[in-house]
Amino acid sequence: MDDLIEKINFKDGLVPAVIVDSVSGDVLTLCYLNEAALRKSLETGIVHLFRRSKGKLMKKGETSGHTQKIEDVRIDCAGNSLLIRVRQKVAACHKGYFSCYYRRYDTDDGGLIIEADKVFDPDAVY
């Protein structure tokens, strides 16, 4: 664990992590980890992150129960970011979609197109 942590260039104490579903290959979300969140993630096998808006360490899915079981952790060549492959429970997006990237930008009219179905009702969870 320390070998990985020593190779990471935390910027302002954080490193961005792209979270990918190991089954579908879908990019689920982008989150930030501080050293404590990374250590907790590696120790428990469940993604923990540093919630910048709340200024604290949190387990992904802490409120919803939609946790992310870590299957693989990779570091980029410069140590500036992580790629974490997970087994997603239910969904990653707090708006009810499997992935946070459920909207596509339409280059023709400049609008956003929803390209996924909701997999849960956020009002029933949050």
MIPADO-220223 format. One record per atom (N, C-alpha, C, O): residue number from 1; atom name; x, y, z. Coordinates in steps of 0.2 Angstrom, whole numbers, plus 2048, in hexadecimal, padded with zeros to 3 digits. Atoms other than C-alpha are relative to their C-alpha. Example, Ala and Ser with C-alpha at 12.3 -4.5 7.8 and 13.67 -1.06 7.14 Angstrom:
+-----+----+-----+-----+-----+
|   k |  a |  xx |  yy |  zz |
+-----+----+-----+-----+-----+
|   1 |  N | 804 | 7FA | 800 |
|   1 | CA | 83E | 7EA | 827 |
|   1 |  C | 804 | 806 | 800 |
|   1 |  O | 809 | 805 | 803 |
|   2 |  N | 7FC | 7FA | 7FF |
|   2 | CA | 844 | 7FB | 824 |
|   2 |  C | 7FC | 805 | 803 |
|   2 |  O | 7FF | 80B | 804 |
+-----+----+-----+-----+-----+
! end
This chain:
+-----+----+-----+-----+-----+
|   k |  a |  xx |  yy |  zz |
+-----+----+-----+-----+-----+
|   1 |  N | 804 | 7FA | 800 |
|   1 | CA | 800 | 800 | 800 |
|   1 |  C | 804 | 806 | 800 |
|   1 |  O | 803 | 80B | 7FC |
|   2 |  N | 7FB | 7FA | 7FF |
|   2 | CA | 80E | 80C | 805 |
|   2 |  C | 804 | 801 | 7F9 |
|   2 |  O | 805 | 807 | 7F7 |
|   3 |  N | 7FC | 7FF | 806 |
|   3 | CA | 817 | 809 | 7F4 |
|   3 |  C | 7FB | 804 | 7FB |
|   3 |  O | 7FE | 808 | 7F8 |
|   4 |  N | 805 | 7FC | 804 |
|   4 | CA | 807 | 80F | 7EB |
|   4 |  C | 800 | 807 | 802 |
|   4 |  O | 800 | 80C | 7FE |
|   5 |  N | 802 | 7F9 | 7FD |
|   5 | CA | 804 | 81E | 7F6 |
|   5 |  C | 806 | 804 | 7FF |
|   5 |  O | 806 | 80A | 7FE |
|   6 |  N | 7F9 | 7FC | 801 |
|   6 | CA | 817 | 824 | 7F5 |
|   6 |  C | 800 | 802 | 7F8 |
|   6 |  O | 804 | 807 | 7F7 |
|   7 |  N | 7FF | 7FE | 807 |
|   7 | CA | 815 | 824 | 7E2 |
|   7 |  C | 7FB | 805 | 7FD |
|   7 |  O | 7FB | 807 | 7F7 |
|   8 |  N | 806 | 7FC | 802 |
|   8 | CA | 805 | 82F | 7E2 |
|   8 |  C | 802 | 808 | 801 |
|   8 |  O | 805 | 809 | 806 |
|   9 |  N | 7FF | 7F9 | 7FF |
|   9 | CA | 807 | 842 | 7DF |
|   9 |  C | 7F9 | 803 | 802 |
|   9 |  O | 7F5 | 805 | 7FE |
|  10 |  N | 806 | 7FD | 7FD |
|  10 | CA | 7F9 | 849 | 7EA |
|  10 |  C | 801 | 807 | 7FF |
|  10 |  O | 806 | 80A | 801 |
|  11 |  N | 800 | 7F9 | 801 |
|  11 | CA | 7F5 | 85A | 7E4 |
|  11 |  C | 7FB | 803 | 805 |
|  11 |  O | 7F5 | 802 | 805 |
|  12 |  N | 804 | 7FD | 7FA |
|  12 | CA | 7EE | 865 | 7F3 |
|  12 |  C | 7FE | 7FA | 804 |
|  12 |  O | 7F8 | 7FB | 807 |
|  13 |  N | 802 | 806 | 7FC |
|  13 | CA | 7ED | 854 | 7FC |
|  13 |  C | 7FC | 7FB | 7FD |
|  13 |  O | 7F9 | 7F7 | 800 |
|  14 |  N | 805 | 804 | 803 |
|  14 | CA | 7E2 | 84C | 7EF |
|  14 |  C | 803 | 7FD | 7FA |
|  14 |  O | 807 | 800 | 7F6 |
|  15 |  N | 7FF | 803 | 807 |
|  15 | CA | 7E3 | 840 | 7E0 |
|  15 |  C | 7FA | 7FE | 7FD |
|  15 |  O | 7F6 | 7FB | 800 |
|  16 |  N | 806 | 802 | 804 |
|  16 | CA | 7D6 | 83E | 7D3 |
|  16 |  C | 800 | 7F8 | 7FF |
|  16 |  O | 805 | 7F6 | 7FD |
|  17 |  N | 801 | 807 | 801 |
|  17 | CA | 7CF | 82C | 7D1 |
|  17 |  C | 7FA | 7FF | 7FB |
|  17 |  O | 7F5 | 801 | 7FD |
|  18 |  N | 805 | 802 | 804 |
|  18 | CA | 7C5 | 826 | 7C2 |
|  18 |  C | 7FE | 7F9 | 802 |
|  18 |  O | 802 | 7F5 | 803 |
|  19 |  N | 803 | 806 | 7FD |
|  19 | CA | 7B9 | 819 | 7C8 |
|  19 |  C | 7FD | 7FC | 7FA |
|  19 |  O | 7F8 | 7FF | 7F7 |
|  20 |  N | 802 | 804 | 805 |
|  20 | CA | 7B5 | 80B | 7BB |
|  20 |  C | 7FD | 7FA | 802 |
|  20 |  O | 7FF | 7F6 | 806 |
|  21 |  N | 803 | 806 | 7FE |
|  21 | CA | 7A9 | 7FD | 7BC |
|  21 |  C | 803 | 7FA | 7FC |
|  21 |  O | 804 | 7FA | 7F6 |
|  22 |  N | 7FC | 805 | 802 |
|  22 | CA | 7B2 | 7ED | 7BA |
|  22 |  C | 7FC | 7FB | 7FB |
|  22 |  O | 7FF | 7F7 | 7F7 |
|  23 |  N | 805 | 804 | 804 |
|  23 | CA | 7A3 | 7E4 | 7B2 |
|  23 |  C | 7FF | 803 | 7F9 |
|  23 |  O | 800 | 800 | 7F4 |
|  24 |  N | 802 | 7FD | 806 |
|  24 | CA | 79D | 7F0 | 7A5 |
|  24 |  C | 806 | 804 | 7FD |
|  24 |  O | 805 | 805 | 7F6 |
|  25 |  N | 7FB | 7FB | 802 |
|  25 | CA | 7AD | 7FB | 7A3 |
|  25 |  C | 7FE | 807 | 800 |
|  25 |  O | 802 | 80B | 7FE |
|  26 |  N | 803 | 7F9 | 800 |
|  26 | CA | 7A2 | 80A | 7A5 |
|  26 |  C | 804 | 804 | 805 |
|  26 |  O | 806 | 802 | 80B |
|  27 |  N | 7FD | 7FC | 7FB |
|  27 | CA | 7AB | 819 | 7AD |
|  27 |  C | 7FA | 803 | 805 |
|  27 |  O | 7F5 | 805 | 802 |
|  28 |  N | 806 | 7FF | 7FB |
|  28 | CA | 7A0 | 81C | 7BD |
|  28 |  C | 800 | 807 | 803 |
|  28 |  O | 7FB | 80B | 803 |
|  29 |  N | 7FF | 7F9 | 7FD |
|  29 | CA | 7A7 | 82C | 7C5 |
|  29 |  C | 807 | 802 | 800 |
|  29 |  O | 80C | 7FE | 7FF |
|  30 |  N | 7FA | 7FE | 7FE |
|  30 | CA | 7B6 | 836 | 7C9 |
|  30 |  C | 800 | 803 | 807 |
|  30 |  O | 7FB | 807 | 808 |
|  31 |  N | 800 | 7FE | 7F9 |
|  31 | CA | 7BA | 839 | 7DB |
|  31 |  C | 807 | 802 | 802 |
|  31 |  O | 80C | 801 | 7FE |
|  32 |  N | 7F9 | 7FE | 7FE |
|  32 | CA | 7C9 | 840 | 7E5 |
|  32 |  C | 801 | 7FC | 807 |
|  32 |  O | 7FD | 7FB | 80B |
|  33 |  N | 7FE | 804 | 7FA |
|  33 | CA | 7D2 | 836 | 7F2 |
|  33 |  C | 806 | 804 | 804 |
|  33 |  O | 80A | 806 | 800 |
|  34 |  N | 7FA | 7FE | 7FC |
|  34 | CA | 7DE | 83D | 800 |
|  34 |  C | 803 | 7FA | 802 |
|  34 |  O | 801 | 7F4 | 801 |
|  35 |  N | 7FD | 806 | 7FE |
|  35 | CA | 7EA | 832 | 807 |
|  35 |  C | 7FC | 7FB | 805 |
|  35 |  O | 7FD | 7F5 | 805 |
|  36 |  N | 804 | 804 | 7FC |
|  36 | CA | 7DF | 82C | 815 |
|  36 |  C | 7FA | 7FC | 7FD |
|  36 |  O | 7F9 | 7F6 | 7FE |
|  37 |  N | 805 | 803 | 804 |
|  37 | CA | 7D1 | 828 | 809 |
|  37 |  C | 803 | 7FA | 7FC |
|  37 |  O | 800 | 7F5 | 7FB |
|  38 |  N | 7FD | 805 | 804 |
|  38 | CA | 7DD | 81E | 7FE |
|  38 |  C | 802 | 7FA | 805 |
|  38 |  O | 801 | 7F4 | 803 |
|  39 |  N | 7FF | 806 | 7FB |
|  39 | CA | 7E3 | 814 | 80D |
|  39 |  C | 7FA | 7FC | 802 |
|  39 |  O | 7FA | 7F6 | 803 |
|  40 |  N | 806 | 803 | 7FE |
|  40 | CA | 7D2 | 811 | 813 |
|  40 |  C | 7FD | 7FB | 7FB |
|  40 |  O | 7FA | 7F6 | 7FC |
|  41 |  N | 802 | 804 | 805 |
|  41 | CA | 7CD | 80B | 802 |
|  41 |  C | 804 | 7FA | 7FF |
|  41 |  O | 801 | 7F4 | 7FE |
|  42 |  N | 7FB | 806 | 801 |
|  42 | CA | 7DC | 7FF | 800 |
|  42 |  C | 7FF | 7FB | 806 |
|  42 |  O | 7FF | 7F5 | 805 |
|  43 |  N | 801 | 805 | 7FA |
|  43 | CA | 7D9 | 7F8 | 812 |
|  43 |  C | 7F9 | 7FD | 800 |
|  43 |  O | 7F9 | 7F7 | 802 |
|  44 |  N | 807 | 803 | 800 |
|  44 | CA | 7C6 | 7F5 | 810 |
|  44 |  C | 7FE | 7FD | 7FA |
|  44 |  O | 7FA | 7F9 | 7FA |
|  45 |  N | 802 | 803 | 806 |
|  45 | CA | 7C5 | 7F1 | 7FE |
|  45 |  C | 7FA | 804 | 7FD |
|  45 |  O | 7F7 | 801 | 7F8 |
|  46 |  N | 806 | 7FC | 802 |
|  46 | CA | 7B7 | 7FE | 7FC |
|  46 |  C | 802 | 807 | 7FF |
|  46 |  O | 806 | 80A | 803 |
|  47 |  N | 7FE | 7F9 | 802 |
|  47 | CA | 7B9 | 80F | 7F4 |
|  47 |  C | 7FE | 805 | 806 |
|  47 |  O | 7F8 | 805 | 808 |
|  48 |  N | 801 | 7FB | 7FB |
|  48 | CA | 7BB | 81D | 801 |
|  48 |  C | 803 | 806 | 7FC |
|  48 |  O | 807 | 806 | 7F8 |
|  49 |  N | 7FE | 7FA | 804 |
|  49 | CA | 7BD | 82F | 7FA |
|  49 |  C | 800 | 806 | 805 |
|  49 |  O | 7FD | 806 | 80B |
|  50 |  N | 800 | 7FA | 7FC |
|  50 | CA | 7C0 | 840 | 801 |
|  50 |  C | 7FB | 805 | 7FC |
|  50 |  O | 7FC | 807 | 7F7 |
|  51 |  N | 805 | 7FC | 803 |
|  51 | CA | 7B0 | 84A | 7FE |
|  51 |  C | 802 | 807 | 801 |
|  51 |  O | 801 | 80A | 807 |
|  52 |  N | 7FE | 7FA | 800 |
|  52 | CA | 7B6 | 85B | 7FA |
|  52 |  C | 7FB | 805 | 803 |
|  52 |  O | 7FC | 80A | 807 |
|  53 |  N | 806 | 7FB | 7FE |
|  53 | CA | 7A5 | 864 | 7FD |
|  53 |  C | 7FF | 7FF | 807 |
|  53 |  O | 7FC | 804 | 80A |
|  54 |  N | 801 | 801 | 7F9 |
|  54 | CA | 7A4 | 85D | 80E |
|  54 |  C | 807 | 800 | 804 |
|  54 |  O | 807 | 800 | 80B |
|  55 |  N | 7F9 | 800 | 7FD |
|  55 | CA | 7B7 | 85D | 812 |
|  55 |  C | 801 | 7FA | 805 |
|  55 |  O | 804 | 7FB | 80A |
|  56 |  N | 7FF | 806 | 7FB |
|  56 | CA | 7B7 | 84B | 819 |
|  56 |  C | 800 | 7FA | 7FC |
|  56 |  O | 7FE | 7FA | 7F6 |
|  57 |  N | 7FF | 807 | 803 |
|  57 | CA | 7BB | 839 | 815 |
|  57 |  C | 7F9 | 7FD | 800 |
|  57 |  O | 7F6 | 7FD | 805 |
|  58 |  N | 806 | 803 | 800 |
|  58 | CA | 7AC | 82F | 810 |
|  58 |  C | 800 | 7F9 | 7FC |
|  58 |  O | 804 | 7F9 | 7F7 |
|  59 |  N | 800 | 806 | 804 |
|  59 | CA | 7A8 | 81D | 80A |
|  59 |  C | 7FB | 801 | 7FA |
|  59 |  O | 7F6 | 804 | 7FB |
|  60 |  N | 804 | 800 | 806 |
|  60 | CA | 7A1 | 81D | 7F8 |
|  60 |  C | 7FA | 7FC | 802 |
|  60 |  O | 7FB | 7F6 | 803 |
|  61 |  N | 806 | 804 | 7FE |
|  61 | CA | 78F | 818 | 7FB |
|  61 |  C | 7FE | 800 | 807 |
|  61 |  O | 7F9 | 7FC | 809 |
|  62 |  N | 801 | 800 | 7F9 |
|  62 | CA | 78F | 81C | 80D |
|  62 |  C | 7F8 | 802 | 802 |
|  62 |  O | 7F6 | 7FE | 806 |
|  63 |  N | 807 | 7FF | 7FF |
|  63 | CA | 77D | 823 | 80C |
|  63 |  C | 7FB | 7FB | 7FC |
|  63 |  O | 7F7 | 7F9 | 7FF |
|  64 |  N | 804 | 804 | 804 |
|  64 | CA | 776 | 819 | 7FE |
|  64 |  C | 801 | 7F8 | 801 |
|  64 |  O | 7FC | 7F4 | 7FF |
|  65 |  N | 7FE | 807 | 800 |
|  65 | CA | 77E | 808 | 801 |
|  65 |  C | 803 | 7FE | 7F9 |
|  65 |  O | 804 | 7F8 | 7F9 |
|  66 |  N | 7FE | 801 | 807 |
|  66 | CA | 784 | 809 | 7EF |
|  66 |  C | 808 | 800 | 800 |
|  66 |  O | 80B | 804 | 7FD |
|  67 |  N | 7F9 | 800 | 7FF |
|  67 | CA | 796 | 804 | 7F3 |
|  67 |  C | 804 | 7FE | 7FA |
|  67 |  O | 801 | 7FB | 7F5 |
|  68 |  N | 7FB | 802 | 806 |
|  68 | CA | 7A5 | 801 | 7E7 |
|  68 |  C | 805 | 7FB | 803 |
|  68 |  O | 80A | 7FE | 807 |
|  69 |  N | 7FB | 805 | 7FE |
|  69 | CA | 7AF | 7F1 | 7EA |
|  69 |  C | 806 | 800 | 7FC |
|  69 |  O | 805 | 7FF | 7F6 |
|  70 |  N | 7FA | 800 | 804 |
|  70 | CA | 7C1 | 7F3 | 7E4 |
|  70 |  C | 802 | 7FA | 7FD |
|  70 |  O | 803 | 7F5 | 801 |
|  71 |  N | 7FD | 806 | 803 |
|  71 | CA | 7C7 | 7E7 | 7D8 |
|  71 |  C | 807 | 801 | 7FD |
|  71 |  O | 80B | 7FC | 7FD |
|  72 |  N | 7FA | 7FE | 803 |
|  72 | CA | 7D6 | 7F0 | 7D1 |
|  72 |  C | 802 | 807 | 801 |
|  72 |  O | 7FD | 80B | 800 |
|  73 |  N | 7FE | 7F9 | 7FF |
|  73 | CA | 7E0 | 800 | 7D4 |
|  73 |  C | 806 | 801 | 7FC |
|  73 |  O | 80B | 7FD | 7FC |
|  74 |  N | 7FB | 7FE | 804 |
|  74 | CA | 7EB | 808 | 7C7 |
|  74 |  C | 802 | 807 | 801 |
|  74 |  O | 7FE | 80B | 803 |
|  75 |  N | 7FE | 7F9 | 800 |
|  75 | CA | 7F6 | 817 | 7C7 |
|  75 |  C | 803 | 802 | 7FA |
|  75 |  O | 806 | 7FE | 7F6 |
|  76 |  N | 7FE | 7FD | 807 |
|  76 | CA | 7FA | 822 | 7B8 |
|  76 |  C | 808 | 801 | 800 |
|  76 |  O | 80B | 800 | 806 |
|  77 |  N | 7F9 | 7FF | 800 |
|  77 | CA | 80C | 824 | 7B2 |
|  77 |  C | 804 | 805 | 804 |
|  77 |  O | 809 | 804 | 806 |
|  78 |  N | 7FD | 7FB | 7FD |
|  78 | CA | 80F | 834 | 7BA |
|  78 |  C | 7FE | 800 | 808 |
|  78 |  O | 800 | 805 | 80C |
|  79 |  N | 802 | 800 | 7F9 |
|  79 | CA | 807 | 830 | 7CB |
|  79 |  C | 7FB | 805 | 801 |
|  79 |  O | 7FA | 807 | 807 |
|  80 |  N | 804 | 7FB | 7FF |
|  80 | CA | 7FA | 83D | 7C8 |
|  80 |  C | 7F8 | 7FE | 801 |
|  80 |  O | 7F4 | 802 | 803 |
|  81 |  N | 807 | 802 | 7FF |
|  81 | CA | 7EA | 833 | 7C8 |
|  81 |  C | 7FF | 7F8 | 801 |
|  81 |  O | 804 | 7F4 | 7FF |
|  82 |  N | 802 | 807 | 7FF |
|  82 | CA | 7E2 | 822 | 7CC |
|  82 |  C | 7FB | 7FD | 7FB |
|  82 |  O | 7F6 | 801 | 7FA |
|  83 |  N | 806 | 803 | 804 |
|  83 | CA | 7D7 | 816 | 7C2 |
|  83 |  C | 7FE | 7FA | 805 |
|  83 |  O | 802 | 7F6 | 806 |
|  84 |  N | 802 | 805 | 7FB |
|  84 | CA | 7CD | 80B | 7CE |
|  84 |  C | 7FA | 7FC | 7FD |
|  84 |  O | 7F5 | 7FF | 7FB |
|  85 |  N | 805 | 805 | 803 |
|  85 | CA | 7C3 | 7FC | 7C7 |
|  85 |  C | 7FC | 7FD | 806 |
|  85 |  O | 7FF | 7FB | 80A |
|  86 |  N | 804 | 802 | 7FB |
|  86 | CA | 7B4 | 7F8 | 7D2 |
|  86 |  C | 7FB | 7FB | 7FE |
|  86 |  O | 7F9 | 7FB | 7F8 |
|  87 |  N | 807 | 804 | 801 |
|  87 | CA | 7A5 | 7EC | 7D4 |
|  87 |  C | 7FB | 805 | 803 |
|  87 |  O | 7FB | 805 | 809 |
|  88 |  N | 805 | 7FB | 7FE |
|  88 | CA | 797 | 7F9 | 7D5 |
|  88 |  C | 7FA | 7FD | 803 |
|  88 |  O | 7F7 | 7F8 | 800 |
|  89 |  N | 806 | 802 | 7FD |
|  89 | CA | 789 | 7F5 | 7E1 |
|  89 |  C | 7FA | 805 | 7FE |
|  89 |  O | 7FB | 80B | 800 |
|  90 |  N | 805 | 7FC | 802 |
|  90 | CA | 779 | 7FC | 7D9 |
|  90 |  C | 802 | 806 | 7FB |
|  90 |  O | 801 | 805 | 7F5 |
|  91 |  N | 7FE | 7FA | 804 |
|  91 | CA | 77F | 80D | 7D2 |
|  91 |  C | 805 | 805 | 803 |
|  91 |  O | 805 | 805 | 809 |
|  92 |  N | 7FB | 7FB | 7FD |
|  92 | CA | 78C | 81A | 7D4 |
|  92 |  C | 7FE | 807 | 800 |
|  92 |  O | 800 | 80B | 804 |
|  93 |  N | 803 | 7F9 | 801 |
|  93 | CA | 782 | 82A | 7CF |
|  93 |  C | 7FB | 801 | 805 |
|  93 |  O | 7F6 | 7FD | 806 |
|  94 |  N | 805 | 7FF | 7FB |
|  94 | CA | 778 | 832 | 7DD |
|  94 |  C | 7FA | 803 | 7FD |
|  94 |  O | 7F5 | 804 | 800 |
|  95 |  N | 806 | 7FE | 803 |
|  95 | CA | 76C | 838 | 7D0 |
|  95 |  C | 7FC | 7FA | 7FD |
|  95 |  O | 7F6 | 7FA | 7FA |
|  96 |  N | 804 | 806 | 802 |
|  96 | CA | 766 | 826 | 7CD |
|  96 |  C | 803 | 7FC | 7FA |
|  96 |  O | 800 | 7F6 | 7F9 |
|  97 |  N | 7FD | 804 | 806 |
|  97 | CA | 771 | 820 | 7BE |
|  97 |  C | 806 | 7FC | 802 |
|  97 |  O | 809 | 7FD | 807 |
|  98 |  N | 7FA | 805 | 7FE |
|  98 | CA | 77E | 812 | 7BE |
|  98 |  C | 806 | 804 | 800 |
|  98 |  O | 80A | 803 | 804 |
|  99 |  N | 7FA | 7FC | 801 |
|  99 | CA | 78B | 81E | 7B8 |
|  99 |  C | 7FF | 808 | 801 |
|  99 |  O | 7F9 | 80A | 7FF |
| 100 |  N | 801 | 7F9 | 800 |
| 100 | CA | 78D | 831 | 7BC |
| 100 |  C | 801 | 803 | 7F9 |
| 100 |  O | 7FF | 809 | 7F8 |
| 101 |  N | 7FF | 7FD | 807 |
| 101 | CA | 791 | 833 | 7A9 |
| 101 |  C | 7FA | 7FD | 7FC |
| 101 |  O | 7FB | 7FA | 7F7 |
| 102 |  N | 806 | 802 | 804 |
| 102 | CA | 77F | 830 | 7A3 |
| 102 |  C | 7FE | 805 | 7FB |
| 102 |  O | 7F9 | 803 | 7F7 |
| 103 |  N | 802 | 7FA | 805 |
| 103 | CA | 77E | 840 | 799 |
| 103 |  C | 806 | 800 | 7FA |
| 103 |  O | 80B | 800 | 7FC |
| 104 |  N | 7FB | 7FE | 805 |
| 104 | CA | 786 | 843 | 788 |
| 104 |  C | 7FF | 807 | 7FD |
| 104 |  O | 7F9 | 808 | 7FC |
| 105 |  N | 801 | 7F9 | 803 |
| 105 | CA | 789 | 854 | 780 |
| 105 |  C | 7FF | 7FF | 7F9 |
| 105 |  O | 802 | 7FB | 7F5 |
| 106 |  N | 802 | 800 | 808 |
| 106 | CA | 781 | 856 | 76F |
| 106 |  C | 803 | 805 | 7FD |
| 106 |  O | 802 | 80B | 7FE |
| 107 |  N | 7FC | 7FB | 804 |
| 107 | CA | 78D | 85F | 764 |
| 107 |  C | 7FC | 803 | 7FB |
| 107 |  O | 7FE | 809 | 7F9 |
| 108 |  N | 804 | 7FD | 805 |
| 108 | CA | 77F | 863 | 758 |
| 108 |  C | 7FC | 806 | 803 |
| 108 |  O | 7FC | 80B | 800 |
| 109 |  N | 804 | 7FB | 7FE |
| 109 | CA | 774 | 86D | 763 |
| 109 |  C | 802 | 803 | 807 |
| 109 |  O | 7FF | 807 | 80A |
| 110 |  N | 7FE | 7FE | 7FA |
| 110 | CA | 77E | 86F | 773 |
| 110 |  C | 7FD | 7FE | 806 |
| 110 |  O | 7FF | 800 | 80C |
| 111 |  N | 804 | 803 | 7FB |
| 111 | CA | 772 | 866 | 77E |
| 111 |  C | 803 | 7FA | 803 |
| 111 |  O | 808 | 7F7 | 801 |
| 112 |  N | 7FD | 806 | 7FD |
| 112 | CA | 775 | 858 | 78A |
| 112 |  C | 7FA | 7FA | 7FF |
| 112 |  O | 7F4 | 7FC | 800 |
| 113 |  N | 804 | 805 | 801 |
| 113 | CA | 76D | 847 | 786 |
| 113 |  C | 801 | 7FB | 805 |
| 113 |  O | 806 | 7F8 | 806 |
| 114 |  N | 7FF | 806 | 7FB |
| 114 | CA | 769 | 83A | 794 |
| 114 |  C | 800 | 7FA | 7FC |
| 114 |  O | 7FB | 7F8 | 7F8 |
| 115 |  N | 7FF | 806 | 804 |
| 115 | CA | 76F | 82A | 78D |
| 115 |  C | 800 | 7F9 | 805 |
| 115 |  O | 802 | 7F4 | 803 |
| 116 |  N | 801 | 806 | 7FB |
| 116 | CA | 76B | 81E | 79C |
| 116 |  C | 7F9 | 800 | 803 |
| 116 |  O | 7F6 | 806 | 804 |
| 117 |  N | 806 | 801 | 7FC |
| 117 | CA | 75C | 818 | 7A6 |
| 117 |  C | 803 | 800 | 807 |
| 117 |  O | 808 | 7FE | 809 |
| 118 |  N | 7FE | 800 | 7F9 |
| 118 | CA | 75C | 81B | 7B9 |
| 118 |  C | 7FF | 7F9 | 802 |
| 118 |  O | 7FB | 7F5 | 800 |
| 119 |  N | 800 | 806 | 7FD |
| 119 | CA | 75F | 80C | 7C3 |
| 119 |  C | 7FD | 800 | 807 |
| 119 |  O | 7FC | 7FA | 80A |
| 120 |  N | 804 | 800 | 7FA |
| 120 | CA | 758 | 812 | 7D3 |
| 120 |  C | 7FD | 807 | 801 |
| 120 |  O | 7FF | 80C | 7FD |
| 121 |  N | 803 | 7FA | 7FF |
| 121 | CA | 74E | 820 | 7DA |
| 121 |  C | 803 | 804 | 806 |
| 121 |  O | 803 | 802 | 80B |
| 122 |  N | 7FC | 7FC | 7FB |
| 122 | CA | 759 | 82D | 7E3 |
| 122 |  C | 7FC | 802 | 806 |
| 122 |  O | 7FE | 803 | 80B |
| 123 |  N | 804 | 7FD | 7FA |
| 123 | CA | 74A | 834 | 7ED |
| 123 |  C | 7FF | 7FA | 805 |
| 123 |  O | 7FD | 7FC | 80B |
| 124 |  N | 801 | 805 | 7FB |
| 124 | CA | 748 | 823 | 7F5 |
| 124 |  C | 806 | 7FE | 804 |
| 124 |  O | 806 | 7FA | 809 |
| 125 |  N | 7FA | 802 | 7FD |
| 125 | CA | 75A | 822 | 7FA |
| 125 |  C | 803 | 805 | 804 |
| 125 |  O | 806 | 804 | 809 |
| 126 |  N | 7FD | 7FA | 7FC |
| 126 | CA | 760 | 833 | 7FF |
| 126 |  C | 7FB | 804 | 803 |
| 126 |  O | 7FD | 809 | 806 |
+-----+----+-----+-----+-----+
! end
